[in-house]
Amino acid sequence: MSRAGLAERWTLFVGALLSVTLGVALVQSSLLLLISAATLDGASADEAAVPMLGIVLGGAVFLAGFVISSTFAFTVDQRRRDLALLRLVGGSRRQVRRLLLGEALLLGLGGAALGVPAGLGVMAVQTWLMRRFAFVPAGFTGEWRMWILGVSVGTGVVLAVAGVLVAARRAAGVRPLEALRESGPAARVMTAGRWVAGLFFFGGALALVIVAPHGGPAGGQAMAMNVAMPAAVAVVAFGPLLVPLLARLMPFGGGVLGSLARAAVRDARRRSASVAAPLIVLVALVIGNTGAGASFTASGIDEVARSTHADFVVEGRVPAGSVPGVSTVSVETSLPAQVTVGSGEDQETTDVTALVIDPSAYAAVHGTPVDLRGRAVARGPGGEVPSSGPVRVRVAGADLGELPVVAAVPEMLSGGASLLLPTGLVPATGPTTSFVTLAPGADASSVGSRLTSIGPVSTIGDWLRADAELRNSTNDKVLLVVLGLGGLYALIGVVNSIVIGAATRRREFAEARVTGLTRGQVVRAALLEAYAVTGAALLLGLLAASAAFVAVLSTTSAVTGVATLDLPWPLFAAVAALILTVTGLTSLITSWSATRHPPVTLLAARE
């Protein structure tokens, strides 16, 4: 029966199969690239590559589970009358559940079979993006591993079965007569499970918002960037209440078509909520995460600007007293380092960046006193190193042995070097930057021209702007890799929901046409309905994203003393335009296809 059901209602299940296929492909590709990047020589890969791929993998699993579960739930809901008839002819609740789980198992196996080769294509795209943005070297490729076949098949089956499990249990628990009449529990859109899930994820999002300001620069950023995810799930859980309410407030225009679209939104709450669900998640993740990332970057830039007291920045070493008119020079040399903490099974080694400094000059330029001398180290603004106690340090291939951490610079939102070393402890042979402060009354142009003989010179304003562009560029690249394919997957979930909904509305469209509406009028009414649901989803997605913005404001205020929110409005407008275009085109194509047959033939077929 499961095989026959799939064959007979393939238009309902093609969207679910596509969701499983793309979910398996995305998870497989992200896992292979993560392992390949983790085993790559650290000197050849950008330090952000492995954490970024870890985020991509986690996001892929979340999106795959969410999109697949929502697609299967919508598919089962559209068949509740068929399942009720099956119960009336003698089918038990257990048999209905087994039927639906059997369909999910077949779709999971089929999706895995298609997802494995599709994953190779997805991996090629992800690899190209990572090479294009210099996260990995030019020759980097994802390495194939045979055990990934088992993982991919397991992923497809688990995601499909888990996605249909709750919907199957609910469908089997509804009394058949209530399902046929759409009364009682069958007509209830807000089930106990939805209330529990919505309140649970709402509590999780609220907890992250409350705790984020106390997590410090790194922990606060991580929690704020993750707020949008549980907030979106909470909003989706309450979607059957919120989506129709907001959709009915959208401007439908007057006349018969507007009234018809408004009535469809009111009566088909499940369908409206199912179409809006992936849109809400897409908007919340893309807008919430990009807005949070841009805000943290802007806050970090402002923090550096407030804490750096210099007039010029020279790419090179400026010897003290070598240039007349210079008051203070902080010469800072960057070196790769490894810090080992603990011993035995508790030993942990971390790759960090070390900065060789003169403590007094560093304090004068950066406004942070550093009591550092002899064979000792200090924790830098980048964190990752204990603020006290002994650590084992290896710098540029030289093992310095165990050194005490005698000072700690406050962590900064903008990050920086994690370890500060005094001059003389190691040879300073890495990239060197000198922050130059002018003496009172010194001529800036004259001093600047003398400094050009040492290396490229920038005013502090130009250096801060260049640093801001670099930080913004890096942030944009990371977000594009993290959210690009995931956002596309969520958008495909939207298309699936619209296609599934239209596949079950042929009779509804036929009834509208026999009452006097033309085919074009029916298509336009469906388009108005789609735009109303899309508008409601955009508003609810922004509501979920605003939870991340609240966390950003409180975190930046707690860490830097200034609450910062910098939103990329052009990107938001582009996302909204893309979503409206995709949903509009999908609605036009599916409704036009659903009305291609004469209405009398569809109505007579049911009789």
VOBA-40564 format. One line per field, with one value per residue (C-alpha): residue number from 0; residue in three letters; chain; x, y, z. Coordinates in steps of 0.02 Angstrom, whole numbers, plus 50000, padded with zeros to 5 digits. Layout:
// VOBA-40564
mike: NUM;...
koldo: ALA;...
vexse: A;...
east: X;...
north: Y;...
up: Z;...
// end
This chain:
// VOBA-40564
mike: 0;1;2;3;4;5;6;7;8;9;10;11;12;13;14;15;16;17;18;19;20;21;22;23;24;25;26;27;28;29;30;31;32;33;34;35;36;37;38;39;40;41;42;43;44;45;46;47;48;49;50;51;52;53;54;55;56;57;58;59;60;61;62;63;64;65;66;67;68;69;70;71;72;73;74;75;76;77;78;79;80;81;82;83;84;85;86;87;88;89;90;91;92;93;94;95;96;97;98;99;100;101;102;103;104;105;106;107;108;109;110;111;112;113;114;115;116;117;118;119;120;121;122;123;124;125;126;127;128;129;130;131;132;133;134;135;136;137;138;139;140;141;142;143;144;145;146;147;148;149;150;151;152;153;154;155;156;157;158;159;160;161;162;163;164;165;166;167;168;169;170;171;172;173;174;175;176;177;178;179;180;181;182;183;184;185;186;187;188;189;190;191;192;193;194;195;196;197;198;199;200;201;202;203;204;205;206;207;208;209;210;211;212;213;214;215;216;217;218;219;220;221;222;223;224;225;226;227;228;229;230;231;232;233;234;235;236;237;238;239;240;241;242;243;244;245;246;247;248;249;250;251;252;253;254;255;256;257;258;259;260;261;262;263;264;265;266;267;268;269;270;271;272;273;274;275;276;277;278;279;280;281;282;283;284;285;286;287;288;289;290;291;292;293;294;295;296;297;298;299;300;301;302;303;304;305;306;307;308;309;310;311;312;313;314;315;316;317;318;319;320;321;322;323;324;325;326;327;328;329;330;331;332;333;334;335;336;337;338;339;340;341;342;343;344;345;346;347;348;349;350;351;352;353;354;355;356;357;358;359;360;361;362;363;364;365;366;367;368;369;370;371;372;373;374;375;376;377;378;379;380;381;382;383;384;385;386;387;388;389;390;391;392;393;394;395;396;397;398;399;400;401;402;403;404;405;406;407;408;409;410;411;412;413;414;415;416;417;418;419;420;421;422;423;424;425;426;427;428;429;430;431;432;433;434;435;436;437;438;439;440;441;442;443;444;445;446;447;448;449;450;451;452;453;454;455;456;457;458;459;460;461;462;463;464;465;466;467;468;469;470;471;472;473;474;475;476;477;478;479;480;481;482;483;484;485;486;487;488;489;490;491;492;493;494;495;496;497;498;499;500;501;502;503;504;505;506;507;508;509;510;511;512;513;514;515;516;517;518;519;520;521;522;523;524;525;526;527;528;529;530;531;532;533;534;535;536;537;538;539;540;541;542;543;544;545;546;547;548;549;550;551;552;553;554;555;556;557;558;559;560;561;562;563;564;565;566;567;568;569;570;571;572;573;574;575;576;577;578;579;580;581;582;583;584;585;586;587;588;589;590;591;592;593;594;595;596;597;598;599;600;601;602;603;604;605;606
koldo: MET;SER;ARG;ALA;GLY;LEU;ALA;GLU;ARG;TRP;THR;LEU;PHE;VAL;GLY;ALA;LEU;LEU;SER;VAL;THR;LEU;GLY;VAL;ALA;LEU;VAL;GLN;SER;SER;LEU;LEU;LEU;LEU;ILE;SER;ALA;ALA;THR;LEU;ASP;GLY;ALA;SER;ALA;ASP;GLU;ALA;ALA;VAL;PRO;MET;LEU;GLY;ILE;VAL;LEU;GLY;GLY;ALA;VAL;PHE;LEU;ALA;GLY;PHE;VAL;ILE;SER;SER;THR;PHE;ALA;PHE;THR;VAL;ASP;GLN;ARG;ARG;ARG;ASP;LEU;ALA;LEU;LEU;ARG;LEU;VAL;GLY;GLY;SER;ARG;ARG;GLN;VAL;ARG;ARG;LEU;LEU;LEU;GLY;GLU;ALA;LEU;LEU;LEU;GLY;LEU;GLY;GLY;ALA;ALA;LEU;GLY;VAL;PRO;ALA;GLY;LEU;GLY;VAL;MET;ALA;VAL;GLN;THR;TRP;LEU;MET;ARG;ARG;PHE;ALA;PHE;VAL;PRO;ALA;GLY;PHE;THR;GLY;GLU;TRP;ARG;MET;TRP;ILE;LEU;GLY;VAL;SER;VAL;GLY;THR;GLY;VAL;VAL;LEU;ALA;VAL;ALA;GLY;VAL;LEU;VAL;ALA;ALA;ARG;ARG;ALA;ALA;GLY;VAL;ARG;PRO;LEU;GLU;ALA;LEU;ARG;GLU;SER;GLY;PRO;ALA;ALA;ARG;VAL;MET;THR;ALA;GLY;ARG;TRP;VAL;ALA;GLY;LEU;PHE;PHE;PHE;GLY;GLY;ALA;LEU;ALA;LEU;VAL;ILE;VAL;ALA;PRO;HIS;GLY;GLY;PRO;ALA;GLY;GLY;GLN;ALA;MET;ALA;MET;ASN;VAL;ALA;MET;PRO;ALA;ALA;VAL;ALA;VAL;VAL;ALA;PHE;GLY;PRO;LEU;LEU;VAL;PRO;LEU;LEU;ALA;ARG;LEU;MET;PRO;PHE;GLY;GLY;GLY;VAL;LEU;GLY;SER;LEU;ALA;ARG;ALA;ALA;VAL;ARG;ASP;ALA;ARG;ARG;ARG;SER;ALA;SER;VAL;ALA;ALA;PRO;LEU;ILE;VAL;LEU;VAL;ALA;LEU;VAL;ILE;GLY;ASN;THR;GLY;ALA;GLY;ALA;SER;PHE;THR;ALA;SER;GLY;ILE;ASP;GLU;VAL;ALA;ARG;SER;THR;HIS;ALA;ASP;PHE;VAL;VAL;GLU;GLY;ARG;VAL;PRO;ALA;GLY;SER;VAL;PRO;GLY;VAL;SER;THR;VAL;SER;VAL;GLU;THR;SER;LEU;PRO;ALA;GLN;VAL;THR;VAL;GLY;SER;GLY;GLU;ASP;GLN;GLU;THR;THR;ASP;VAL;THR;ALA;LEU;VAL;ILE;ASP;PRO;SER;ALA;TYR;ALA;ALA;VAL;HIS;GLY;THR;PRO;VAL;ASP;LEU;ARG;GLY;ARG;ALA;VAL;ALA;ARG;GLY;PRO;GLY;GLY;GLU;VAL;PRO;SER;SER;GLY;PRO;VAL;ARG;VAL;ARG;VAL;ALA;GLY;ALA;ASP;LEU;GLY;GLU;LEU;PRO;VAL;VAL;ALA;ALA;VAL;PRO;GLU;MET;LEU;SER;GLY;GLY;ALA;SER;LEU;LEU;LEU;PRO;THR;GLY;LEU;VAL;PRO;ALA;THR;GLY;PRO;THR;THR;SER;PHE;VAL;THR;LEU;ALA;PRO;GLY;ALA;ASP;ALA;SER;SER;VAL;GLY;SER;ARG;LEU;THR;SER;ILE;GLY;PRO;VAL;SER;THR;ILE;GLY;ASP;TRP;LEU;ARG;ALA;ASP;ALA;GLU;LEU;ARG;ASN;SER;THR;ASN;ASP;LYS;VAL;LEU;LEU;VAL;VAL;LEU;GLY;LEU;GLY;GLY;LEU;TYR;ALA;LEU;ILE;GLY;VAL;VAL;ASN;SER;ILE;VAL;ILE;GLY;ALA;ALA;THR;ARG;ARG;ARG;GLU;PHE;ALA;GLU;ALA;ARG;VAL;THR;GLY;LEU;THR;ARG;GLY;GLN;VAL;VAL;ARG;ALA;ALA;LEU;LEU;GLU;ALA;TYR;ALA;VAL;THR;GLY;ALA;ALA;LEU;LEU;LEU;GLY;LEU;LEU;ALA;ALA;SER;ALA;ALA;PHE;VAL;ALA;VAL;LEU;SER;THR;THR;SER;ALA;VAL;THR;GLY;VAL;ALA;THR;LEU;ASP;LEU;PRO;TRP;PRO;LEU;PHE;ALA;ALA;VAL;ALA;ALA;LEU;ILE;LEU;THR;VAL;THR;GLY;LEU;THR;SER;LEU;ILE;THR;SER;TRP;SER;ALA;THR;ARG;HIS;PRO;PRO;VAL;THR;LEU;LEU;ALA;ALA;ARG;GLU
vexse: A;A;A;A;A;A;A;A;A;A;A;A;A;A;A;A;A;A;A;A;A;A;A;A;A;A;A;A;A;A;A;A;A;A;A;A;A;A;A;A;A;A;A;A;A;A;A;A;A;A;A;A;A;A;A;A;A;A;A;A;A;A;A;A;A;A;A;A;A;A;A;A;A;A;A;A;A;A;A;A;A;A;A;A;A;A;A;A;A;A;A;A;A;A;A;A;A;A;A;A;A;A;A;A;A;A;A;A;A;A;A;A;A;A;A;A;A;A;A;A;A;A;A;A;A;A;A;A;A;A;A;A;A;A;A;A;A;A;A;A;A;A;A;A;A;A;A;A;A;A;A;A;A;A;A;A;A;A;A;A;A;A;A;A;A;A;A;A;A;A;A;A;A;A;A;A;A;A;A;A;A;A;A;A;A;A;A;A;A;A;A;A;A;A;A;A;A;A;A;A;A;A;A;A;A;A;A;A;A;A;A;A;A;A;A;A;A;A;A;A;A;A;A;A;A;A;A;A;A;A;A;A;A;A;A;A;A;A;A;A;A;A;A;A;A;A;A;A;A;A;A;A;A;A;A;A;A;A;A;A;A;A;A;A;A;A;A;A;A;A;A;A;A;A;A;A;A;A;A;A;A;A;A;A;A;A;A;A;A;A;A;A;A;A;A;A;A;A;A;A;A;A;A;A;A;A;A;A;A;A;A;A;A;A;A;A;A;A;A;A;A;A;A;A;A;A;A;A;A;A;A;A;A;A;A;A;A;A;A;A;A;A;A;A;A;A;A;A;A;A;A;A;A;A;A;A;A;A;A;A;A;A;A;A;A;A;A;A;A;A;A;A;A;A;A;A;A;A;A;A;A;A;A;A;A;A;A;A;A;A;A;A;A;A;A;A;A;A;A;A;A;A;A;A;A;A;A;A;A;A;A;A;A;A;A;A;A;A;A;A;A;A;A;A;A;A;A;A;A;A;A;A;A;A;A;A;A;A;A;A;A;A;A;A;A;A;A;A;A;A;A;A;A;A;A;A;A;A;A;A;A;A;A;A;A;A;A;A;A;A;A;A;A;A;A;A;A;A;A;A;A;A;A;A;A;A;A;A;A;A;A;A;A;A;A;A;A;A;A;A;A;A;A;A;A;A;A;A;A;A;A;A;A;A;A;A;A;A;A;A;A;A;A;A;A;A;A;A;A;A;A;A;A;A;A;A;A;A;A;A;A;A;A;A;A;A;A;A;A;A;A;A;A;A;A;A;A;A;A;A;A;A;A;A;A;A;A;A;A;A;A;A;A;A;A;A;A;A;A;A;A;A;A;A;A;A;A;A;A;A;A;A;A;A;A;A;A;A;A;A;A;A;A;A;A;A;A
east: 50000;50145;50216;50045;50013;50176;50142;49963;49997;50169;50127;50110;50269;50388;50417;50454;50575;50664;50678;50757;50875;50939;50949;51059;51165;51194;51236;51351;51444;51466;51529;51656;51722;51732;51837;51947;51978;52011;52146;52225;52388;52341;52464;52374;52196;52112;52081;51896;51874;51843;51727;51632;51608;51551;51417;51369;51349;51244;51136;51117;51054;50933;50865;50851;50757;50643;50603;50577;50467;50360;50345;50293;50171;50090;50082;49997;49876;49822;49775;49675;49511;49594;49665;49493;49416;49551;49501;49317;49347;49436;49611;49676;49775;49932;49908;49889;50049;50139;50074;50142;50306;50325;50303;50431;50554;50537;50557;50707;50793;50751;50809;50972;51002;50979;51064;51232;51272;51188;51302;51453;51383;51344;51520;51594;51496;51546;51728;51728;51656;51787;51930;51856;51855;52028;51968;52066;52215;52187;52214;52095;51964;51843;51904;51780;51763;51669;51588;51493;51375;51313;51298;51201;51079;51055;51030;50897;50801;50814;50762;50615;50551;50576;50492;50333;50328;50230;50114;50079;50038;49918;49836;49808;49736;49597;49427;49382;49210;49286;49417;49286;49177;49330;49259;49322;49509;49528;49484;49599;49754;49843;49874;49950;50114;50122;50090;50225;50352;50315;50332;50489;50581;50517;50593;50757;50766;50724;50859;50990;50938;50953;51119;51208;51264;51350;51444;51586;51643;51656;51515;51398;51423;51395;51233;51166;51202;51102;50948;50860;50852;50743;50646;50601;50544;50438;50354;50324;50243;50117;50101;49921;49866;49982;49997;49809;49789;49927;49885;49707;49779;49872;49797;49696;49608;49421;49308;49273;49454;49508;49362;49402;49586;49542;49420;49550;49675;49546;49484;49648;49748;49851;49899;49944;50050;50139;50183;50242;50347;50504;50489;50490;50645;50731;50699;50743;50909;50967;50913;50945;51119;51177;51111;51193;51357;51361;51319;51456;51580;51529;51539;51713;51772;51706;51789;51958;51935;51898;52041;52181;52272;52390;52414;52497;52509;52667;52685;52860;52971;52996;53146;53117;53194;53231;53105;53096;52924;52872;52819;52776;52796;52715;52802;52695;52752;52629;52684;52593;52596;52532;52476;52461;52361;52345;52433;52394;52218;52168;52303;52237;52334;52266;52334;52334;52413;52550;52603;52778;52762;52846;52727;52741;52719;52575;52488;52512;52440;52299;52253;52275;52411;52513;52631;52740;52928;53055;53004;52818;52668;52500;52331;52288;52124;52082;52056;52078;52217;52197;52213;52331;52433;52570;52553;52670;52710;52781;52810;52865;52937;53032;52979;52984;52935;52818;52787;52676;52529;52558;52435;52276;52213;52022;51946;51882;51734;51848;51966;52151;52306;52274;52450;52564;52752;52882;53020;53177;53086;53083;53156;53023;53033;52850;52740;52766;52652;52704;52576;52650;52595;52657;52740;52647;52673;52748;52705;52602;52644;52829;52830;52723;52843;52991;52899;52871;53055;53021;52862;52686;52606;52422;52335;52241;52077;52129;52194;52030;51929;52039;52023;51834;51825;51930;51821;51660;51728;51775;51608;51513;51611;51579;51394;51379;51456;51357;51188;51198;51157;51053;50946;50924;50869;50741;50677;50655;50553;50438;50417;50378;50240;50158;50167;50092;49955;49911;49909;49765;49664;49609;49431;49428;49483;49356;49215;49266;49263;49092;49020;49070;49255;49372;49534;49634;49530;49560;49748;49749;49653;49781;49920;49841;49828;50011;50069;49965;50042;50215;50192;50138;50289;50407;50337;50348;50524;50573;50493;50602;50756;50721;50756;50935;50944;50892;51032;51154;51109;51125;51288;51375;51320;51388;51554;51598;51488;51396;51243;51267;51146;51200;51077;51114;50951;50993;51018;50852;50763;50846;50792;50613;50609;50680;50553;50406;50467;50491;50325;50233;50305;50277;50096;50064;50141;50058;49885;49891;49939;49802;49670;49721;49581;49398;49315;49169;49286;49365;49200;49123;49274;49245;49062
north: 50000;50118;50087;50107;50267;50342;50296;50360;50524;50562;50747;50759;50663;50737;50887;50775;50672;50830;50891;50727;50725;50901;50873;50719;50810;50961;50858;50741;50884;50984;50832;50782;50960;50979;50822;50870;51046;50981;50863;50998;51077;51220;51338;51314;51341;51497;51482;51517;51371;51229;51326;51393;51218;51158;51293;51245;51063;51107;51224;51093;50963;51089;51149;50974;50913;51065;51072;50884;50873;51022;50953;50780;50853;50957;50805;50700;50841;50855;50669;50665;50625;50478;50414;50431;50325;50194;50190;50173;50017;49929;50000;50016;50161;50055;50011;50194;50235;50090;50148;50324;50264;50143;50286;50388;50242;50224;50411;50413;50274;50358;50527;50451;50364;50530;50632;50543;50596;50764;50788;50782;50928;51024;50989;51057;51218;51235;51197;51330;51457;51417;51428;51586;51671;51603;51500;51354;51343;51341;51154;51105;50973;50876;50697;50557;50425;50262;50265;50421;50307;50232;50405;50472;50325;50337;50525;50507;50370;50452;50624;50554;50439;50568;50699;50597;50519;50655;50685;50497;50482;50630;50569;50395;50467;50568;50485;50450;50533;50690;50693;50675;50811;50915;50936;50905;50869;50852;51036;51094;51178;51214;51044;51013;50967;51134;51228;51131;51149;51335;51374;51266;51353;51522;51488;51436;51596;51701;51613;51650;51834;51847;51753;51827;51990;51886;51773;51893;51941;51765;51681;51829;51834;51647;51651;51805;51728;51573;51662;51672;51482;51439;51601;51551;51377;51456;51574;51430;51328;51467;51492;51426;51567;51706;51681;51692;51839;51940;51880;51946;52117;52125;52236;52118;52254;52259;52152;51967;51911;51999;51924;51751;51764;51828;51684;51557;51625;51617;51441;51355;51397;51237;51269;51451;51403;51264;51381;51516;51399;51383;51568;51617;51512;51579;51762;51737;51650;51759;51927;51885;51815;51942;52085;52016;51985;52160;52237;52144;52194;52377;52370;52294;52429;52567;52482;52482;52664;52716;52617;52659;52823;52851;52969;52855;52670;52608;52436;52405;52431;52612;52620;52731;52904;52876;53004;53182;53236;53062;53045;52860;52709;52541;52411;52253;52094;51954;51773;51606;51515;51362;51367;51207;51205;51063;50895;50713;50678;50858;50932;51046;51135;51286;51376;51563;51725;51800;51983;52038;52209;52339;52342;52529;52582;52462;52532;52711;52677;52557;52630;52465;52445;52285;52234;52117;52085;51944;51765;51789;51813;51904;51860;51971;52048;51893;51783;51593;51594;51580;51745;51668;51513;51426;51385;51298;51410;51368;51518;51510;51336;51379;51293;51424;51297;51335;51521;51609;51716;51873;51994;51998;52128;52140;52039;52142;52111;52141;52004;52018;51926;51799;51805;51953;51926;52053;52104;51999;51839;51779;51848;51964;51909;51911;52047;52207;52357;52518;52635;52810;52954;53130;53242;53404;53536;53415;53440;53289;53302;53315;53167;53065;53096;53038;52880;52830;52784;52643;52571;52609;52743;52770;52895;52813;52857;52774;52622;52604;52617;52486;52374;52397;52349;52194;52142;52173;52077;51928;51932;51939;51792;51684;51724;51691;51518;51479;51545;51534;51352;51339;51487;51410;51247;51337;51428;51261;51207;51355;51301;51124;51183;51289;51146;51021;51144;51176;50990;50964;51118;51064;51031;51196;51290;51195;51242;51425;51417;51336;51477;51603;51646;51634;51537;51698;51761;51600;51613;51796;51752;51616;51743;51868;51731;51683;51863;51885;51730;51784;51957;51879;51763;51909;52001;51846;51810;51987;51959;51806;51899;52043;51925;51912;52102;52121;52001;52100;52265;52196;52104;52251;52364;52244;52213;52382;52501;52559;52469;52446;52387;52404;52322;52293;52361;52334;52149;52141;52223;52102;51951;52014;52046;51873;51788;51883;51843;51657;51634;51736;51639;51472;51517;51571;51414;51291;51371;51385;51200;51151;51238;51170;51039;51087;51108;50991;50842;50868;50886;50737;50629;50647;50599
up: 50000;50035;49861;49781;49878;49820;49639;49640;49730;49662;49641;49830;49867;49738;49850;49999;49893;49835;50016;50072;49922;49951;50139;50115;49986;50098;50253;50155;50071;50233;50329;50196;50181;50371;50388;50239;50308;50484;50420;50311;50363;50478;50394;50228;50287;50354;50541;50511;50389;50512;50632;50482;50410;50580;50580;50402;50453;50604;50502;50365;50490;50567;50401;50331;50483;50485;50300;50285;50440;50386;50208;50269;50395;50258;50143;50277;50320;50138;50142;50302;50210;50120;50283;50364;50227;50256;50440;50395;50290;50433;50446;50624;50695;50695;50512;50465;50557;50473;50304;50328;50402;50256;50134;50231;50229;50040;50015;50132;50034;49869;49932;49994;49826;49736;49872;49864;49684;49713;49863;49749;49651;49810;49874;49712;49736;49919;49878;49742;49863;49995;49870;49795;49966;50015;50162;50091;49971;49784;49767;49908;49869;49977;49999;49966;50102;50075;50247;50196;50098;50260;50338;50189;50184;50372;50360;50225;50317;50489;50425;50326;50463;50600;50492;50470;50644;50733;50586;50571;50755;50746;50585;50658;50819;50736;50724;50542;50544;50621;50484;50348;50424;50476;50650;50827;50846;50657;50635;50775;50704;50869;50946;51118;51034;50944;51105;51197;51055;51034;51218;51233;51091;51146;51317;51234;51131;51284;51386;51253;51247;51437;51452;51299;51385;51520;51399;51360;51186;51113;51208;51190;51002;50985;51086;50997;50827;50877;50946;50777;50761;50913;50892;50714;50769;50906;50782;50661;50800;50825;50637;50619;50736;50678;50489;50446;50566;50483;50308;50322;50364;50198;50061;49948;49854;49827;49723;49709;49692;49851;49947;49879;49926;50100;50125;50068;50195;50332;50295;50246;50401;50393;50213;50247;50398;50300;50157;50278;50390;50280;50234;50418;50450;50294;50339;50523;50488;50343;50411;50594;50567;50438;50544;50700;50610;50535;50703;50795;50660;50672;50862;50854;50734;50848;50996;50908;50858;51038;51113;50989;51024;50879;50732;50604;50571;50484;50406;50471;50622;50677;50796;50948;50925;50740;50676;50748;50806;50864;51046;51064;50952;50989;50881;50871;50784;50749;50763;50757;50923;51014;51195;51297;51458;51582;51583;51550;51490;51528;51416;51280;51143;51051;50898;50932;50872;50980;50980;51030;51113;51221;51371;51409;51227;51203;51356;51295;51123;51169;51338;51430;51561;51539;51680;51579;51591;51593;51553;51566;51452;51458;51390;51242;51184;51083;51237;51217;51348;51539;51631;51760;51795;51695;51509;51389;51240;51070;50956;50774;50797;50958;51119;51259;51392;51534;51565;51692;51635;51740;51660;51559;51436;51434;51292;51148;51035;50887;50944;50913;50973;51110;51184;51222;51235;51295;51175;51195;51239;51057;50895;50820;50638;50585;50508;50606;50628;50716;50796;50800;50913;50872;50997;51042;50907;50781;50598;50543;50357;50390;50509;50389;50244;50351;50403;50220;50210;50334;50259;50198;50307;50344;50454;50596;50510;50346;50440;50535;50374;50288;50441;50438;50253;50286;50434;50337;50187;50295;50385;50221;50149;50302;50303;50116;50135;50292;50235;50046;50014;50173;50119;49946;50027;50135;49980;49893;50043;50010;49829;49886;50003;49867;49741;49866;49911;49729;49688;49809;49755;49582;49641;49736;49580;49474;49593;49581;49391;49376;49483;49349;49376;49228;49233;49242;49389;49486;49454;49510;49669;49709;49677;49798;49928;49902;49920;50079;50158;50101;50177;50341;50337;50307;50458;50568;50507;50554;50724;50752;50688;50807;50952;50887;50872;51055;51103;50996;51079;51255;51216;51131;51273;51405;51316;51241;51340;51182;51114;50926;50791;50610;50490;50303;50236;50051;50085;50177;50030;49909;50014;50021;49833;49798;49910;49835;49660;49693;49783;49652;49505;49591;49631;49451;49376;49496;49491;49301;49292;49416;49310;49140;49138;49110;49280;49240;49216;49387;49476;49387;49427;49613;49595
// end
